[in-house]
Amino acid sequence: MTQAPIALDTVAAAATDPDREQPWAELGLKPDEYARIREILGRRPTSAELAMYSVMWSEHCSYKSSKVHLKQFGESMTDEMREPLMVGMGENAGVVDVGQGYAVTFKVESHNHPSYVEPYQGAATGIGGIVRDILAMGARPVAVMDPLRFGPLDAEDTKRVLPGIVAGVGGYGNCLGLPNIGGEAVFDETYVGNPLVNALCVGVMRHDELHLANASGLGNQVILYGAKTGGDGIGGVSVLASETFEVSTGSTSGGPAKRPAVQVGDPFMEKLLIECTLELFAEGLVAGIQDLGGAGLSCATSELASAGDGGMHVWLERVPLRDSSLAPEEILMSESQERMMAVVEPEKVARFLQICAKWDVDATVVGEVTDTDRLVITWHDEVIGDVPPRSVAHDGPTYDRPYARPDWQDALQADRAEALPRPQTGDELRSTLLQLVASPNLCDKSWITDQYDRYVRGNTVLAQPEDAGVIRIDEETGLGVAVATDCNGRFAKLDPYAGAQLALAEAHRNVAATGGRPLAVSDCLNFGSPEDTAVMWQFAETTRGLAAGCVELGIPVTGGNVSLYNQTGETAILPTPVVAVLGVVDDVKRRTPSGFASAGLEVYVLGTTREELSGSEWAHVVHGHLGGLPPQVDLAAEKALAEVLVEGGQGGVLAAAHDLSDGGLAQGLVESCLRHDVGVRVNVSGIAEGDAFVALFSESAARAVVAVRPEDADALRALAEKNGVPLTRIGVTTEEPVLEVEGEFAAPLSEIREAWSATLPSVFG
């Protein structure tokens, strides 16, 4: 017997049927949230309205557990920090002035849970979504990056998700013709069952090309263009729902009760969408624009309307569908990819549609701007939604969740790695170095990065494995930008406040090492459940540390993302506040590479090396240990170091520069040597009070190893002295391809390379 379709749930029906049972709990809403929705509307919500509120009030879209902490990024910002900001937090992406009439927009976001469920599509659509965020600001996307986190290399879950995630990142980005210029691949047991896929995109525009997301102008038309709307991604990144409205809970269609939670991407459609959108911008046809990502049409319509000066009427039945069985609420929740929504003046609609047709991009007028303060959604002339748009987009729940320093934190910090047994002889130091370079976090990542096109479009100046990616913006002047992403989750576990500042400092240092002057920050804050008081303490300390660190370094947070509930059972991931720093390179022809390019260069260490081993790769790899306090944070020293690196690089003093962080000086020397198979002979007796082990493997911050031509040594010394940065000459690069630590050991680069490069291929082929 065929079940009769359930009657459409209209606003009129909601008023006359106030007690209808609704699946608010299944959609992730709490009892008080559902009660609040009823209070806002003065009645129960319709199925369509409930769908909208459920996705827009989700943790991913509303930041309900984090926004009380995030507001300090804006509150602590000084006038000096605001100076380069053209657009700050609250828009699709931040925008900064980089000089010469150019602006750059960049942002990093997460696609963690979808990438666990379906690794390829989860990662691919993560790239697609962040690219559209950048496009929506009016910019041409020019590069992407991918900070990734996985479980142990030998874990079955890692073997399942890593190849698919890497293929998804590469497949989508390569098809778009966007170079992947950097990122990270970090392994830790806490990411088993919860890999992190963070995606960053950089876009470039002229100052007058900036566009914002708002629907203003009575009678302006609302156009949905791009791919058709399908059943993929319903609930998607918003709540990662495996179930939507079932027939028994209010679906009007009788369609499938289960839909794929992960979106399915089409990079070729996205490429057409990019070029089409840029042409629409160039002809001045767009009054407001919003991409469709998390929460789909629910987000685009409510955010455009709430940021405008009136309201919006949407004719939902006009939305082009790939699946005719979709119910209205499913259409509103679908996170199908490659879609944009534009607000267009009536007299420009014909030309808008003409350009879309030229690019073979579907475009349909689905609404118009009204003079009300309501978002009204109709389905074949029946009103199925009538809401204050701000209540959906911006006035969701705000939770000041309880947090407390966990009982185990003191014991964790007391368990110092400095007390662990350490190498005593030269042979033991040599063995330790070979063990570390082959470890998953320090080994060669080219198995991953070789799947990415790093040089498409011809403007990539530096890419992996350099300290930061560098992209040329202007061919005539050589203006460019450098971007780096960093985070050491072990440091953040030991001390979340310091760990956040160390992530910021490392990204800042990596940008400076290439010759970029740090200008702005985006972040992706990945944590466990906000309902755990220890996790919320980690989050609160992280945001407090990051805000204070940005003030001290004088660079603003322009926007970012929060990803919570990253845990498997009771095991939360390491607190992972990924920090992206963008800097301006005045002339990319004078960028500083990380590798030693020739013999006869003098090698120096900038900064102070202390006995700081807790949270280090040595403790992690050799002893499986996590405890103690992370390296000391000295942001004044980081600023001073950056001055030396930027001035020395752009001034032609530095032949090479490499930040010192994971793996310490030993890893920095290894990577600098292997870049061009140039050897080095060093004497480390002048640092760390002559303790060779500490000198090689300490992970003290605010340090870099640099190489200069002999004739530039005096200029380097003068720069270091002017900025108060300790400088120690440790050796010279050599013709012989050997890394030699005088008085301790020597290791052929061929042997080091064999250990360094074999790790990932041995697992993945």
Secondary structure, DSSP 8 states (H G I E B T S, - for coil): ----------HHHHHH-TT----TTTTT--HHHHHHHHHHHTS---HHHHHHHHHHTSHHHH-TTTHHHHHHHHHT--HHHHTTEEE-TTSSSEEEEEETTEEEEEEEEE-HHHHHHSHHHHHHHHHHHHHHHHHTTT-EEEEEEEEEEES-TT-HHHHHHHHHHHHHHHHHHHHHT--EEEEEEEE-GGGTT--EEEEEEEEEEEGGG-------STT-EEEEEES-B-STTSSHHHH--S----GGGT-SS---S---SS----HHHHHHHHHHHHHHHHTT--SEEEE--TTHHHHHHHHHHHTSSSEEEEEGGGS-BS-TT--HHHHHH---SSEEEEEE-GGGHHHHHHHHHHTT--EEEEEEEESSS-EEEEETTEEEEEE-HHHHHT------------TTHHHHHHS-GGGS----SHHHHHHHHHHHHTSTTTS--HHHHTTS-SSTTS-EEE-TTSSSEEEES-TTT--EEEEEEE--HHHHHH-HHHHHHHHHHHHHHHHHHTT-EEEEEEEEEE-S-TTSHHHHHHHHHHHHHHHHHHHHHT--EEEEEEE---EETTEE---EEEEEEEEEES-GGG---SS--STT-EEEEES------TT-HHHHHHH----S------HHHHHHHHHHHHHHHHTT--SEEEE--TTHHHHHHHHHHHTTT-EEEE--TTSGGG-HHHHHH---SS-EEEEE-GGGHHHHHHHHHHHT--EEEEEEEESS-EEEETTTEEEEHHHHHHHHHSHHHHHH-
